[in-house]
Amino acid sequence: MITIGQLAAYAGVTIKAVRHYHKRGLLEEPPRDASGYRRYTAQHAIDLVKIKTLAEAGVPLARIKALFVAQPDQFGAAMAEIDRNLQERARELRRTRQRIARLSAGDRLFVSAAVADYLDRLRELGVSQRGVQMERDGWILLQSVSPKAASIWFADKLHAIDDPEFVAIYLEYDAAFDRSPDDPRLYALADRAQRWIAGQPSRLKRAEGSTPDPTIAKLVATSVGMSSPAWDRLTEIGKERMAGGTSSQ
C-alpha cells in the first residue's frame, strides 16, 4: 500500500494530476485508512501509467476510460481514429507555422513583392528603421488608393536608388529628421537636392502627370508621420529656392 505522493512519483506525474484523474473518473479512488489517508495498490499504479501513456500519446481524456475496457479490434480502431485526428492537428500546426512565417516577413504582407525588396535595399543602404517604416506605410496607402500613380512613382524611385548621388541625399535627409530647424546644414542639403532634381526633367514630368488627388497625397503624407521640424524647414527652403527668393543662414 502506497501514498498518493508515492503513486505519483512511480508514474511520473504530479499529485494534482492524480486527483484530476480521480475527478474525471479515470482512476479509482481508494477508501481512506484509519489515519484518514488514501492508500494505493499496485493496480492503481498500473492504471495510472496506462492513463499517462494514453494521454501523452494524444488520446483525449474523455475517451481513455472506454479504451480500458475495449476489445482489441475496438481499441485498434479507436487508435487509428485518434491517429488521424492527430495527423490533422499536425497539418494545422504546420499551416499555422507557415502563416506565422509570413507574418514575420512583415513588409511582404502589406506591399507588393517589388516594394518589399526595395525596402530591404533601403535597410542595406543604411536608412533608419524609422525611414523604412515611413516609406512602407506610404507605399501601403499609395498602392491601395492610387495604384497607377504608385506604379509610376515606384519605377522612378527604383531608377533613382541606382544613382549614388540620390542615395547620398536620401541618407542625409534621413539623418536630418532629428536636427534642429535652425541647423545651417539644411540649406546645403536643400540646394543639393534641388540640383539633383533639376537633372531629372523627364522622370519628373512623367511623375507629375501621375499625381493623385491632392487629398490622397495629403492623407499619405500625414498618416505615416512624414514630418519633423527640420524636414518642414527643408520644404520651406526648397519652396523659397524655387520661387527665386533668398534665405539667410
TORBAPA-500002 format. One record per residue: residue in three letters; x, y, z of N, C-alpha, C in turn. Coordinates in steps of 0.2 Angstrom, whole numbers, plus 5000, padded with zeros to 4 digits. Layout:
// residues N
AlaXYZXYZXYZ ...
//
This chain:
// residues 249
Met500449945000500050005000500450065000 Ile500350114996500750174995500350234995 Thr500650294997500350354997500250384990 Ile499850434990499750474984500350504981 Gly500750524985501450554983501850504980 Gln501850444983502250384980502050364974 Leu501350364973501050344967501250384962 Ala501150454963501350504958502050494956 Ala502450484960503150484959503350424955 Tyr503050364956503150304952502950314945 Ala502350344944502150354937502450414933 Gly502750454937503050514934502550574933 Val502050574937501550634936501550674943 Thr501150724943501050764949500450734953 Ile500450754960499950734964499250774961 Lys499350834959498750864956498450824950 Ala498950794946498650754940498250694943 Val498550664948498150604951497450624953 Arg497450684957496750704959496350724953 His496650754948496250764942495950704939 Tyr496350654938496150584936495550554940 His495650564946495050544951494450584949 Lys494550644948493950684947493550664940 Arg494050654936493750634929493450564929 Gly493550524934493350454934493750404931 Leu494450424929494850384926495250334930 Leu495350364936495750324941495350314947 Glu495250244949494850234955495150264961 Glu494750294965494950324971494850274977 Pro495450254981495350204986495050244992 Pro494750204997494550225003495050255008 Arg494950295012495450315017495550265023 Asp496150265025496350215031496150245037 Ala496350215043496150235049496450305051 Ser497050325048497350385049497050445044 Gly496550425040496250475036496650485029 Tyr497150435027497450445021497250395016 Arg497250405010497150355005497750315003 Arg497650255003498250205001498150174995 Tyr498650174990498550144984498950084983 Thr498650044978498949974977499349974970 Ala499649924969500049914963499549924957 Gln498949904957498449904952498349984950 His498350024955498250094954498850124950 Ala499450094952500050124949500050104941 Ile499850034940499750014933499250054929 Asp498650064932498150104929498450174927 Leu498750204932498950274931499550274926 Val499950234925500450234920500050224913 Lys499550184913499150174907498850244905 Ile498550274910498250344908498750394906 Lys499350394909499850444907500050424900 Thr500150364899500450344892499950364887 Leu499250354888498750364883498750444882 Ala498750474888498650554887499250584884 Glu499850564885500450584882500450574874 Ala500050514872500050494865499550544862 Gly499150584865498750624862497950604863 Val497850544866497150524867496750574872 Pro496250594870495850644874495650604880 Leu495650634886495450604892494750574892 Ala494350614889493650584889493550514885 Arg494050494882494050434878494450374882 Ile494850394887495350344890494950294894 Lys494450314897494050264901493750204897 Ala493450224891493150174887493650134884 Leu494250154883494850114880495050064885 Phe495050074891495250024896494849964895 Val494249964893493849904893493649884886 Ala494049914881493849904874494149834872 Gln493849804867494149744864494749764860 Pro495149714858495749734854495549764847 Asp495049744844494849774837494649844839 Gln494249854844493949914845494549964847 Phe494949944851495549984853495950004847 Gly496049954843496449974837496150024832 Ala495450014832495050064828495050134831 Ala495050134837495050194841495750234840 Met496250194841496950224840497050244833 Ala496750214828496850234821496450304820 Glu495850314823495450374823495850424826 Ile496150414832496450464836497150484832 Asp497450434829498050454825497850504819 Arg497250484816497050534810496950604813 Asn496650604818496550674821497150704823 Leu497650674826498250704827498650724821 Gln498550684816498950704809498650764807 Glu497950774807497650834805497850894809 Arg497950884816498150934820498850954818 Ala499250904817499950924815499950964808 Arg499550944804499450984797499251054799 Glu498751064803498551134805499151174808 Leu499551134813500051174816500551194811 Arg500651154806501151174800500851234796 Arg500251234795499951284792499951354796 Thr499851344802499951404807500651424807 Arg501151384807501851404807501951444800 Gln501751414795501851454789501551524789 Arg500951524792500651594792501051644797 Ile501351614802501751654807502351674803 Ala502651624799503251644795503051704790 Arg502451704787502351754783502251824787 Leu501951814793501851874797502551904799 Ser503051854800503651884802504051914796 Ala503851904790504051944784503952014785 Gly503352034788503252104789502952134783 Asp503452174780503352214774502952174769 Arg503152114767502852074762502152054763 Leu501852074768501152064769500752114767 Phe501052174766500652234765500752274759 Val501352264756501552294750501752244745 Ser501852264738502052214733502752194735 Ala502852134731503552104732504052154730 Ala503952184725504452234722504652294727 Val504052314731504152364736504552334742 Ala504352274744504652244749505452234748 Asp505652214742506352214740506652284740 Tyr506352334738506552394738506752424746 Leu506252404750506352424757506952384760 Asp507052324758507652284760508252324758 Arg508252344752508852384749508952444753 Leu508452484755508552544759508852524766 Arg508652464769509052444775509752434774 Glu509952404768510552384767511052444766 Leu510652504763511052564762511152604768 Gly510852584774510952614780510352664782 Val509752664778509252704780508952684787 Ser508752734791508552714798507952674798 Gln507752634803507152594803506552644803 Arg506652704806506052754805505952774798 Gly506452784794506452804787506152744783 Val506352684785506052624781505252624783 Gln505152634789504452624791503952674788 Met504252734787503852794784503752774776 Glu504252754773504252734766503752674765 Arg503752624770503252564769502552594770 Asp502452634775501752654776501452694771 Gly501952734768501752774762501552734756 Trp501952684755501852634749501152594750 Ile501052574757500452544758499852584756 Leu499852644758499252684756499252704749 Leu499752724746499852744739499652684734 Gln499852624736499752574731498952554732 Ser498652564738497952554739497552604735 Val497652674736497152724734497352744727 Ser497952734725498152764718498652714715 Pro498452654713498952604710499352634704 Lys499052674700499352694694499952744696 Ala499752794700500252834702500852804706 Ala500652754710501152714714501652684709 Ser501352654704501752614699502252664696 Ile502052724694502552764690503052794695 Trp502752814701503252844706503752784708 Phe503552724709503952674711504552664706 Ala504352664700504852654694505352704695 Asp505152774696505652824697506052814703 Lys505752794708506152784714506752724713 Leu506552674709506952624708507552644704 His507352694699507952724695508352764699 Ala508052804703508452854707508952814712 Ile508752764715509152724720509752694717 Asp509752694711510452674707510952724707 Asp510752784708511152844707511452864714 Pro512152854715512452864721512352934724 Glu512252984720512153054722511453054726 Phe510953024723510253014726510352984732 Val510652924733510752884739511052934744 Ala511552974742511953014747511453064750 Ile511053094745510553144748509953114752 Tyr509753054750509253014754509553004761 Leu510152984762510352964768510453034772 Glu510653084769510753144773510053174775 Tyr509553164771508853184773508653144779 Asp508753084778508553034784508853054790 Ala509553074790509853094796509653164799 Ala509453204794509153274796508553274800 Phe508153214800507553214803507553244810 Asp508053224814508053244821508453314822 Arg508653344817509053404818508653464820 Ser508953514822508653574823508453614817 Pro507853644816507653684810508153734809 Asp508553754814509053814813509653784811 Asp509753724810510453694808510653724801 Pro511253754800511453784794511553724789 Arg511653664790511753614785511153604781 Leu510553624784509953614780509953654773 Tyr510253704773510253744767510653714761 Ala511253684764511653654759511353584756 Leu510953554761510553494759510053514754 Ala509653564755509153584751509353604744 Asp509953634744510253654737510453594733 Arg510753544737511053484734510453444731 Ala509953444735509353404732509053444726 Gln509053504726508753544720509153534714 Arg509853534715510253524709510153454706 Trp510053404711509953334708509253334705 Ile508753364708508053364704508053394698 Ala508453454697508553484691508753444685 Gly509153394687509453354682509053294680 Gln508453294683507953234681507353264678 Pro507353304673506753334670506253284667 Ser506553234663506053184660505653144665 Arg505953114670505553074675505153124679 Leu505353184681504953224685504253244681 Lys504353254674503753274670503253214670 Arg503553154670503153094670502753084676 Ala503153094682502853094688502353144690 Glu502453204687501953254688501253234685 Gly501353204679500653184676500353124680 Ser500653094685500353044688500153064695 Thr500153124697499953144704499253134705 Pro499153094711498453084713498053144716 Asp497453134717497053184720497453214726 Pro497453284727497853314732497653294739 Thr497053274740496853244747497153184748 Ile497253144743497553074744498253084746 Ala498653134742499353144743499453164751 Lys498953214753499053234760498853184765 Leu498453134763498253084768498853034768 Val499253024763499852984763500353014767 Ala500453074766500953114770500853114777 Thr500253134779500153154786500053084790 Ser499753034787499552974791500152934793 Val500752944789501352904791501852944794 Gly501653004796502153044800502753074797 Met502653094790503153114786503353184788 Ser503553204794503653274796504053274802 Ser504453324802504853344808505053424807 Pro505153454812505353524811505953544806 Ala506453494806506953504801506753494794 Trp506353434793506053424787505553474784 Asp505153504789504753564787505153624785 Arg505753634788506153684786506453674779 Leu506653614778506953594771506453604766 Thr505753594767505253604762505253684761 Glu505253724766505153794766505753824762 Ile506353794763506953814759506853804752 Gly506653744751506553724744506053764740 Lys505553784743505053824740505353894739 Glu505753924744506053984743506553984737 Arg506953934736507353924731507053924724 Met506453884724506053884718505753944716 Ala505553984721505254054720505754104718 Gly506354084718506954134717507054184722 Gly506854164728506954204734507654184737 Thr507854224742508454204746508354184753 Ser508754154756508754134763509354144767 Ser509254174772509854194776510054134781 Gln510654124782510854064786511054094793 
//
